[in-house]
Amino acid sequence: MAKRTLRPVRLLTGAAERVRHGDLGARVEVPGDDEMAHLARSFNEMSLALQDAEKHRREIVADVSHELRTPLAVLKSNFEGIKDGVVEGTPQLMESLAGEVDRLTRLVSDLHVLSLADAGRLDLRLEPVRCSDLLAQTVSAHQAGASAHGIRLEMQPVKDAGAWVLGDPIRLAQVLSNLVDNSFRHTREGGKVTLTAGLVQDGGKRLARITVSDTGEGIPADDLPHVFERFYRGEKSRSRRTGGSGLGLAIAHDIVTAHGGTITVESTIGKGTTFAVTLPAAEA
């Protein structure tokens, strides 16, 4: 009886030692439905979660390396060419190289925001924010970019003048900016991006809902569950070509979550995509 009792304990101890030494594939098979079997299943689930986390960490390191390597290689080759006299440092080339520096700066800034969110140290300076003001500022800031893409950027009249949230206006503006930029990348010339806001009720709770909708190509159903994951791209080559690092939506998700809100996405292939940010409403 003691032997039967101690056997699963020894198996769990051995598996725990394997995990401690880096073998995250360690599993324990304990048949039955008693407490020891439940403990073994919990251990297996923990081991699987650690394995997935390690895989995700390696993928992030690989993605960061790729995003850094490309602009650094461009800068290095051009500066070496200028130094050797085989490349002329024209104003157009300098502007292009400055763009690569901006890309590196944005990537480092995005990674910093994500690291703060992971550590629970994302600095939020809360104040009452009127949703209509937030939308108007976003449209104004991105109107030139919309014209450059041949896209109409519009703000629908806000139905509820009392649609306010208690939030960090700079961070919330960053959320909308990331959503609008994402819509621009996936909407063809002649398309439209629309911003709306209003109040909704959810189980007696008063919520403010902001949406960013586009008439773009839409997101495949298989990709929808992953759009807020870091560095996730449904079509990697296209996203890199258009300048997306795969972090904008992840940052938007983390900022909204830090405000106690939610962000969701709905999409139909060939018709467009709608991102909805829902935040606790506040009095003016």
C-alpha positions in Angstrom: 0.0 0.0 0.0 2.8 2.4 0.9 4.6 1.4 -2.4 1.5 2.3 -4.4 1.1 5.6 -2.6 4.8 6.6 -3.0 5.2 5.7 -6.6 3.2 8.7 -8.1 5.0 10.9 -5.6 8.4 9.7 -6.9 7.2 10.2 -10.5 6.2 13.8 -9.7 9.4 14.5 -7.9 11.4 13.1 -10.8 9.4 15.2 -13.3 9.8 18.3 -11.2 13.6 17.8 -11.2 13.6 17.5 -15.0 11.7 20.7 -15.3 14.1 22.4 -12.9 16.9 21.4 -15.3 15.2 22.8 -18.3 13.2 19.8 -19.7 9.9 21.5 -20.1 8.5 18.4 -21.9 8.4 16.4 -18.7 5.0 14.8 -18.1 3.6 12.4 -15.4 1.0 9.7 -16.1 -1.0 8.8 -13.0 -4.2 6.9 -13.7 -7.3 7.2 -11.7 -9.4 10.1 -10.3 -8.0 10.6 -6.8 -6.2 13.6 -5.5 -2.8 12.3 -6.7 -4.1 11.9 -10.2 -5.5 15.5 -10.1 -2.1 16.7 -8.9 -0.4 15.0 -11.8 -2.8 16.5 -14.3 -2.2 20.0 -12.8 1.6 19.4 -13.0 1.2 18.4 -16.7 -0.8 21.6 -17.4 1.8 23.7 -15.6 4.6 22.1 -17.6 2.7 22.6 -20.9 2.2 26.3 -20.0 5.9 26.7 -19.3 6.7 25.1 -22.6 4.4 27.4 -24.5 5.8 30.4 -22.7 9.3 29.4 -23.6 8.3 28.9 -27.2 6.6 32.3 -27.2 9.7 33.9 -25.7 12.0 32.5 -28.4 9.6 33.6 -31.1 9.6 37.1 -29.7 13.4 37.2 -29.5 13.6 36.0 -33.2 11.1 38.6 -34.3 12.8 41.4 -32.5 16.1 40.3 -34.0 14.6 40.4 -37.5 13.0 43.8 -37.0 16.3 45.2 -35.8 18.5 43.5 -38.4 16.8 44.9 -41.5 17.0 48.6 -40.8 20.5 48.2 -39.2 21.7 46.4 -42.4 20.3 49.2 -44.5 22.0 51.9 -42.4 25.3 50.0 -42.3 25.5 49.3 -46.0 24.6 52.9 -47.0 27.0 54.6 -44.5 29.8 52.3 -45.6 29.0 53.2 -49.2 29.1 56.9 -48.4 32.4 56.5 -46.5 34.0 54.6 -49.4 32.7 57.1 -51.9 30.6 54.7 -53.9 27.3 56.0 -52.7 26.3 59.7 -53.0 24.8 61.2 -49.8 21.9 62.8 -51.5 19.0 64.5 -49.6 16.7 61.7 -50.8 19.1 59.1 -49.4 19.4 61.0 -46.1 15.6 61.1 -45.8 15.4 57.4 -46.4 18.0 56.6 -43.8 16.2 58.9 -41.3 13.1 56.8 -42.0 15.0 53.7 -41.0 16.2 55.4 -37.7 12.5 56.4 -37.0 11.5 52.8 -37.5 14.1 51.6 -35.0 13.0 54.3 -32.6 9.4 53.3 -32.8 10.3 49.6 -32.3 12.3 50.4 -29.2 9.5 52.6 -27.8 6.9 50.0 -28.5 8.9 47.3 -26.7 9.3 49.7 -23.8 5.6 50.2 -23.5 4.9 46.4 -23.6 7.6 45.7 -21.0 6.0 48.3 -18.6 2.5 46.7 -19.2 3.9 43.3 -18.4 5.4 44.5 -15.2 2.2 46.3 -14.2 4.1 49.6 -14.3 2.4 51.4 -17.2 2.1 55.0 -16.1 -1.4 56.3 -16.5 -2.3 59.9 -15.7 -6.0 59.7 -15.3 -8.4 62.6 -16.0 -11.9 63.0 -17.5 -11.7 62.6 -21.3 -14.5 63.4 -23.6 -14.8 60.7 -26.3 -15.8 63.2 -29.0 -12.6 65.3 -28.3 -10.5 62.1 -28.5 -12.0 61.2 -31.9 -11.6 64.7 -33.3 -8.0 64.9 -32.3 -7.3 61.5 -33.9 -9.0 62.5 -37.2 -7.1 65.8 -37.3 -3.7 64.1 -36.6 -4.2 61.4 -39.3 -6.0 63.4 -42.0 -2.7 64.0 -43.9 -1.9 60.3 -43.8 -5.4 59.4 -45.0 -5.0 61.7 -48.0 -1.6 60.2 -48.8 -3.2 56.7 -48.9 -6.2 57.9 -50.9 -8.5 57.0 -48.0 -11.4 58.9 -46.5 -11.1 59.3 -42.7 -14.3 60.4 -41.0 -15.8 60.8 -37.6 -19.5 60.2 -37.1 -21.3 62.7 -34.8 -21.2 61.4 -31.3 -24.8 60.6 -30.2 -24.1 61.0 -26.4 -22.5 64.3 -25.5 -22.0 62.8 -22.1 -19.7 60.1 -23.3 -16.7 60.6 -21.0 -14.1 58.2 -19.7 -11.6 58.5 -16.9 -8.3 57.8 -18.7 -4.9 58.9 -19.8 -5.6 61.0 -22.9 -2.1 60.4 -24.3 -2.3 56.6 -23.9 -5.9 56.5 -25.3 -4.8 58.6 -28.2 -2.1 56.1 -28.8 -4.7 53.3 -28.9 -6.7 55.1 -31.6 -3.6 56.0 -33.5 -2.5 52.4 -33.6 -6.0 51.2 -34.7 -6.2 53.9 -37.5 -2.7 53.1 -38.7 -3.7 49.4 -38.9 -6.8 50.3 -40.9 -4.7 52.4 -43.3 -2.4 49.4 -44.0 -5.3 47.1 -44.9 -7.6 49.5 -46.7 -7.1 50.1 -50.4 -7.2 53.5 -52.1 -10.7 54.8 -52.3 -11.7 53.1 -49.1 -13.0 54.6 -45.9 -12.1 54.6 -42.1 -14.8 55.7 -39.7 -14.5 56.5 -36.0 -17.6 56.5 -33.7 -18.3 56.8 -30.0 -21.3 56.4 -27.7 -22.7 55.0 -24.5 -23.9 51.5 -23.9 -25.3 49.6 -21.0 -24.0 46.2 -19.9 -25.7 44.6 -16.9 -26.5 47.9 -15.3 -23.0 49.2 -16.0 -22.6 52.4 -18.0 -19.9 52.0 -20.6 -18.3 54.2 -23.3 -17.8 52.4 -26.6 -15.4 53.7 -29.3 -15.1 52.0 -32.7 -12.7 52.2 -35.6 -14.2 50.7 -38.8 -12.7 50.3 -42.2 -13.8 49.1 -45.6 -10.6 47.1 -46.1 -9.8 43.5 -47.1 -10.9 42.0 -43.8 -9.1 39.5 -41.5 -9.4 35.7 -42.1 -11.3 33.9 -39.3 -8.2 31.8 -38.4 -6.3 35.0 -37.7 -8.9 36.8 -35.6 -8.1 35.1 -32.3 -4.4 36.1 -32.7 -4.6 39.8 -33.8 -3.6 41.1 -30.4 -0.6 38.9 -30.0 2.8 40.4 -30.2 4.5 40.2 -33.6 1.6 38.2 -35.0 1.1 38.7 -38.8 -1.4 37.0 -41.0 0.8 37.8 -44.0 4.3 38.4 -42.7 5.9 39.7 -45.9 3.2 42.2 -46.6 3.2 43.5 -43.1 6.9 44.1 -43.1 6.8 45.7 -46.5 4.2 48.2 -45.3 6.1 49.0 -42.1 4.1 47.1 -39.5 6.1 45.6 -36.7 3.2 43.5 -35.3 3.2 45.4 -32.0 0.6 48.1 -32.6 -2.5 46.0 -31.8 -0.8 44.4 -28.8 0.0 47.8 -27.4 -3.6 48.9 -27.9 -4.8 45.8 -26.1 -2.5 46.3 -23.1 -3.3 50.0 -22.7 -7.1 49.4 -22.8 -6.7 46.5 -20.3 -4.7 48.8 -18.0 -7.7 51.2 -18.1 -10.0 48.4 -17.0 -11.6 48.1 -20.5 -11.8 45.6 -23.3 -11.0 45.7 -27.0 -12.6 43.4 -29.5 -12.5 42.9 -33.3 -15.1 41.8 -35.9 -14.2 41.3 -39.5 -15.6 40.1 -42.8 -13.4 39.2 -45.7 -13.8 41.7 -48.5 -16.0 44.0 -46.5 -13.9 45.4 -43.7 -13.0 45.3 -40.0 -14.3 46.9 -36.9 -12.3 47.3 -33.6 -14.3 48.2 -30.6 -12.8 49.7 -27.4 -15.1 49.6 -24.4 -14.2 51.6 -21.2 -16.0 52.4 -18.0 -17.9 55.6 -18.5 -17.3 58.6 -16.2 -18.9 61.9 -15.4 -17.5 65.0 -16.9 
